[in-house]
Amino acid sequence: MAESTAHSEAPEGHGGFPPFQAQHFPSQLVWLALTFVLLYVLMSRVALPRIGGIFAERHRHISEDLAAAQRAKEQSEAANAAYQKSLAGARARAQAIANETRQRQAAEAEATNKRLEAELHEKLAAAERSIAATRTAAMANVGSIAAETAAAIVERLIGTAPAERDVAAAVGEVSKR
């Protein structure tokens, strides 16, 4: 039991824990102020400028990166706009070429159609002339053929050949009707 009281009570001649004793307060306050001033000076002159420099460098680096990203974005947008413009120009040129080709082929087809139509009309006219010439020749021969045939039929029927002018007159009379 004596030991337990020894720990809880201060030994004689000592007034307890020294920092809590009033006689030590002025020296503790001096050392506190001196330590505070020393740490303040050390922090304000050494540590805080370095930390401030690091923050400033980081801020500058981030600002430069943001500016570079903005420039890259603007360049990308400009390149995209140029690409879209080029693409639109290429589409317009392709459309113009397609229209030109279509018109040229239509003109060529029309010219070919007209040429073939003219050739067909020419062949048709030649065929009509040939038919007309053949008909005229056939009609010219029809009279003589009819006269010969009629003469042969009459000769066969009656046994004697009729006179050529009688047969020609009869065939001419029948042709008129």
C-alpha positions in Angstrom: 0.0 0.0 0.0 2.9 2.2 0.5 3.8 1.9 -3.0 0.5 2.9 -4.4 0.6 6.1 -2.5 4.1 6.8 -3.7 3.0 6.9 -7.3 0.0 9.1 -6.7 1.6 11.5 -4.4 4.5 13.7 -5.2 7.7 13.1 -3.2 8.5 15.6 -0.6 10.4 18.6 -1.8 8.8 18.3 -5.3 5.5 20.0 -6.1 4.4 17.5 -8.8 4.9 17.4 -12.6 7.2 20.3 -13.5 5.4 21.7 -16.5 2.3 22.2 -14.3 4.2 24.1 -11.6 3.7 27.8 -11.6 7.4 28.6 -11.0 8.3 27.1 -14.4 5.7 29.0 -16.5 7.8 32.0 -17.4 10.7 29.9 -18.8 8.2 27.6 -20.6 6.5 30.6 -22.2 9.9 32.0 -23.3 10.9 28.7 -24.9 7.4 28.4 -26.4 7.7 31.8 -28.0 11.3 31.2 -29.1 10.4 27.8 -30.6 7.2 29.3 -32.3 9.2 32.1 -33.8 12.0 29.8 -34.9 9.5 27.3 -36.5 7.6 30.2 -38.0 10.7 31.7 -39.6 11.9 28.3 -40.7 8.5 27.5 -42.3 8.0 30.9 -43.8 11.6 31.1 -45.2 12.2 27.5 -46.2 9.3 25.1 -46.3 6.4 27.4 -47.4 8.3 28.9 -50.3 9.2 25.4 -51.5 5.6 24.3 -51.2 4.4 27.5 -52.8 6.9 26.9 -55.6 5.6 23.4 -56.1 2.0 24.6 -56.2 3.0 27.4 -58.6 4.8 24.9 -60.8 1.9 22.5 -60.7 -0.5 25.3 -61.6 1.8 26.5 -64.4 2.2 22.9 -65.7 -1.6 22.3 -65.5 -2.3 25.6 -67.3 0.2 24.8 -70.0 -1.4 21.3 -70.4 -4.8 22.8 -70.6 -3.6 25.4 -73.2 -2.0 22.6 -75.2 -5.2 20.5 -75.0 -7.2 23.5 -76.1 -4.8 24.1 -79.1 -5.0 20.4 -80.0 -8.8 20.6 -79.8 -8.8 23.6 -82.0 -6.5 22.0 -84.5 -8.6 18.8 -84.4 -11.7 20.8 -85.1 -10.0 22.8 -87.9 -8.8 19.5 -89.4 -12.3 18.0 -89.1 -13.8 21.1 -90.7 -11.2 20.9 -93.5 -12.0 17.2 -93.9 -15.7 17.8 -94.1 -15.2 20.6 -96.6 -13.0 18.4 -98.7 -15.5 15.6 -98.5 -18.3 17.9 -99.5 -16.2 19.1 -102.4 -15.4 15.6 -103.5 -19.0 14.6 -103.3 -20.0 17.7 -105.4 -17.3 16.8 -108.0 -18.4 13.2 -108.1 -22.0 14.3 -108.6 -21.0 16.7 -111.3 -19.0 14.0 -113.1 -21.9 11.6 -112.8 -24.3 14.2 -114.2 -21.9 15.1 -117.0 -21.4 11.4 -117.9 -25.1 10.7 -117.8 -25.8 13.7 -120.1 -23.1 12.7 -122.5 -24.3 9.1 -122.6 -27.9 10.3 -123.2 -26.7 12.6 -126.0 -24.7 9.7 -127.5 -27.7 7.4 -127.2 -30.0 10.1 -128.8 -27.5 10.6 -131.7 -27.2 6.8 -132.2 -31.0 6.5 -132.1 -31.4 9.3 -134.7 -28.8 7.7 -136.9 -30.4 4.3 -136.7 -33.8 5.8 -137.3 -32.5 7.6 -140.4 -30.9 4.4 -141.7 -34.2 2.5 -141.1 -36.2 5.2 -142.9 -33.7 5.0 -145.8 -33.9 1.2 -146.0 -37.7 1.4 -145.7 -37.9 3.9 -148.5 -35.5 1.8 -150.6 -37.7 -1.3 -149.9 -40.8 0.6 -150.9 -39.2 1.8 -154.1 -38.1 -1.8 -154.8 -41.6 -3.1 -154.1 -43.1 -0.4 -156.3 -40.7 -1.2 -159.1 -41.4 -5.0 -158.7 -45.2 -4.3 -158.6 -44.9 -2.1 -161.7 -42.8 -4.7 -163.5 -45.2 -7.5 -162.3 -48.3 -5.4 -163.4 -46.7 -4.8 -166.8 -46.1 -8.5 -167.2 -49.6 -9.4 -165.8 -51.2 -8.3 -169.0 -48.9 -10.3 -171.3 -49.1 -13.3 -168.9 -52.8 -13.1 -168.7 -53.0 -12.9 -172.5 -50.7 -15.9 -172.9 -52.6 -17.9 -170.3 -56.0 -17.0 -171.8 -54.7 -17.9 -175.3 -53.4 -21.3 -174.0 -56.7 -22.0 -172.3 -58.8 -21.1 -175.3 -56.6 -23.1 -177.5 -56.9 -26.1 -175.3 -60.7 -25.8 -175.1 -61.4 -25.2 -178.8 -58.4 -26.7 -180.3 -57.3 -23.6 -182.3 -55.2 -20.6 -181.2 -57.2 -17.4 -181.1 -55.8 -14.1 -182.6 -53.5 -12.2 -180.3 -55.3 -8.9 -180.7 -58.7 -10.6 -179.7 -57.1 -12.1 -176.6 -55.4 -8.7 -175.7 -58.7 -6.8 -176.1 -60.5 -9.3 -173.9 -57.8 -9.2 -171.2 -57.8 -5.4 -171.3 -61.5 -5.2 -170.9 -61.5 -7.6 -167.9 -58.5 -5.6 -166.3 -60.5 -2.3 -166.6 -63.3 -3.8 -164.5 
